[in-house]
Amino acid sequence: MASVGRRTAAVLTLAASGLVLTGCGQAGLSGVNSACDYVERGLRTYDEAATLPATDVRRDTLRATTRREFMMATHFAARAAVQNGHWTAFATSLSEVHRVGIDSVVPTLRMQCQAIRSGNYYY
């Protein structure tokens, strides 16, 4: 009889652990989705700017808008990374905009948000 109680306790412990770990995996997801909202707006303005000649004044305005959108996303991504360390790479990518420029981070941000939106991110 005691072994049945131990088995039941073990099964309940494993089930509870699974629920806790699932909850941890979702921590910060809403913040990352909010960050991707800003990133995707920035990517649209970046793509629009790329169609304009380098001498067009609107191009600089659109690139500045892209930079602002990415900066707004940084706040949400950083908070998500604090809640769940799995979002640290995304937050780091956004923080690199000032150091390396938007042209360098756009491909990474595009792929990261696509993965986040599709649910194919890694834990």
Phi, psi and omega in degrees: 000322181293327181291328177294318179296320179292320178295316179299316179297320180295317179296315179297321178296316178296318180296316179296320178298318178298318179295319179296315180294324176297318178297321179294322180296331181271350182300131178085354184298320179294323177295320179293321177295321176297319178298318179294330174302313179293317180300316182294324174296317178297321179294323177296316179290326177297314180296322177295318179297326182294340180276351183263152176296152182300335182275352182285128181297326179298330180299314179296322179295317179294321178294324176294322177296318177302312180301317179296317178299318179295322179294321176296322180294329183303318181300311181294319181293321179295318178296321179295321180294327176292322180287329184208114184299346179292342181266006183297320181298319178295315178298322179294318178303316179294323182290343181280352182305316182292326185280316187249350179091160186291327181300326182283329184264345183304312181300320180294313180297322179299313181292319182296315180292325176298318179293318180297314182295327182276348183083008181264034177273158186260143173245000000 
